[in-house]
Amino acid sequence: MAPSRTRPAYTADERTQLLGWLDMQRAIIHWKCEGLSEADAHRTVLPSSPLMTMAGLVSHMRWVEHLWFEVILLGRPAEGPMFQETEGADMMVEGIPLAQLLEEYERQCAVSDELVAAHGLDEVGRHPDFKASAASVRWMLLHMIEETARHAGHADAIRELLDGETGYY
């Protein structure tokens, strides 16, 4: 089930606020996909960005979560489409149903949440090949809020271009 589009409490502790804001942005990604046909989910609306489809964006977000929390934080092998030589491979999802991509994203977010829960906010990454491993879990969460919110804005624009649906919160 997609996270709620509810802001965290004003007085919540730091971890609750960070995760609350991240969950809200994740939920907006899901919301922007509601009711889309498969054709629209895979349709390009920006001629200069042919991989920027709603389906491609969801896949990208799944792999960004994997990169930051499994690869950089835990030091696991850098495997998956983000690490292929073909630029944008994580957004190449022709033929993959949007529902499957959303399920994969949701599962990856759950993995990310478990990993974050198991680490202190001041702990840093472990991957020896990524300079970003010097970042703390706090920094990674702030970055993921920024990354997810940025792409939620893209999803908002894509949705409006696809079928005129608007709205943010």
C-alpha positions in Angstrom: 0.0 0.0 0.0 1.4 3.4 -1.0 2.3 5.8 1.9 -0.1 8.5 3.0 0.1 12.0 1.6 0.2 13.4 5.1 2.8 15.7 6.4 4.6 14.7 9.6 3.7 16.4 12.9 5.3 19.8 13.5 6.8 18.6 16.8 7.8 15.1 15.7 11.4 13.9 16.4 14.0 14.3 13.6 13.8 10.8 12.3 10.0 10.8 12.2 10.0 14.1 10.3 12.6 13.0 7.8 10.8 9.7 7.0 7.4 11.5 7.1 8.5 14.0 4.4 10.1 11.2 2.3 6.9 9.1 2.6 4.7 12.0 1.5 6.8 12.5 -1.6 6.8 8.8 -2.4 3.0 8.9 -2.0 2.7 11.7 -4.5 4.6 9.6 -7.1 2.0 6.8 -6.6 -0.9 9.3 -6.7 0.2 10.8 -10.0 0.0 7.3 -11.5 -3.5 6.5 -10.4 -5.9 5.9 -13.2 -3.3 6.0 -16.0 -3.6 3.6 -18.9 -0.6 1.5 -19.8 -0.3 3.5 -23.1 -0.2 6.8 -21.2 2.1 5.5 -18.5 4.7 4.7 -21.3 4.0 7.7 -23.5 6.7 10.3 -24.0 5.4 13.9 -23.5 8.7 15.7 -23.7 10.4 15.4 -27.1 13.8 16.2 -25.8 13.5 13.6 -23.0 12.2 10.4 -24.6 12.8 8.3 -21.5 10.9 10.6 -19.2 7.6 8.7 -19.1 5.6 8.1 -15.9 6.6 4.4 -16.0 10.3 5.4 -16.5 10.2 7.8 -13.7 8.8 5.2 -11.3 11.5 2.7 -12.3 14.1 5.4 -11.8 12.9 6.2 -8.3 13.0 2.5 -7.4 16.6 2.3 -8.5 17.6 5.5 -6.8 16.3 4.1 -3.5 18.4 0.9 -4.2 21.5 3.0 -5.0 21.4 5.1 -1.8 20.3 2.6 0.8 21.6 -0.8 -0.4 24.7 0.1 -2.4 26.0 3.3 -0.8 24.8 2.8 2.7 25.4 -0.9 3.1 28.2 -1.4 0.5 26.4 -4.0 -1.5 27.5 -4.6 -5.1 26.5 -1.9 -7.6 24.2 -4.1 -9.7 21.1 -3.2 -11.7 20.2 -0.9 -14.6 21.6 2.2 -13.0 25.1 0.7 -13.3 24.9 -0.3 -17.0 26.9 1.5 -19.6 23.7 2.6 -21.4 22.7 6.0 -19.9 19.1 6.0 -18.6 18.8 2.2 -18.6 16.9 2.5 -15.3 14.2 4.4 -17.2 13.9 1.9 -20.2 10.8 0.1 -19.2 8.9 -0.5 -22.4 6.6 -3.5 -22.0 6.8 -3.5 -18.2 3.3 -2.8 -16.7 3.0 0.3 -14.5 1.5 -1.8 -11.8 4.6 -4.0 -11.6 6.8 -0.9 -11.5 4.8 0.6 -8.7 4.9 -2.7 -6.8 8.7 -2.9 -7.2 9.1 0.7 -6.1 6.9 0.1 -3.0 8.9 -3.0 -2.1 12.2 -1.1 -2.6 10.9 1.7 -0.3 10.1 -0.8 2.3 13.6 -2.2 2.1 15.0 1.3 2.4 12.9 2.0 5.4 14.1 -1.2 7.1 17.7 -0.2 6.4 17.2 3.3 7.7 15.5 2.0 10.9 18.6 -0.2 11.5 21.1 2.7 11.3 21.7 5.8 13.3 21.3 9.1 11.5 25.0 9.9 12.0 26.2 6.6 10.5 27.9 6.8 7.1 27.9 4.7 4.0 30.2 1.7 3.4 30.7 1.4 -0.3 34.4 1.8 -1.1 33.9 2.9 -4.7 31.5 5.8 -4.1 32.6 9.1 -2.8 29.1 9.6 -1.6 29.6 6.9 1.0 31.0 9.6 3.2 27.4 10.9 3.6 25.5 10.2 6.8 22.1 8.5 6.9 20.7 11.9 7.7 22.2 13.4 4.6 21.0 10.5 2.5 17.4 11.0 3.8 17.5 14.7 3.0 18.9 13.9 -0.4 16.1 11.3 -1.0 13.5 13.9 0.0 15.0 16.3 -2.5 15.3 13.7 -5.2 11.8 12.3 -4.7 10.2 15.7 -4.5 12.0 16.8 -7.7 10.6 13.8 -9.5 7.2 14.2 -8.0 7.2 17.6 -9.7 8.1 15.9 -12.9 5.3 13.4 -12.4 2.9 16.3 -11.8 3.9 17.9 -15.1 3.9 14.7 -17.0 0.4 13.9 -15.7 -0.9 17.3 -16.7 0.6 16.8 -20.2 -0.9 13.3 -20.5 -4.5 14.0 -19.6 -4.9 17.4 -18.0 -5.0 16.1 -14.4 -3.5 18.6 -12.0 -3.1 19.0 -8.3 -0.3 18.6 -5.9 -1.5 18.1 -2.3 
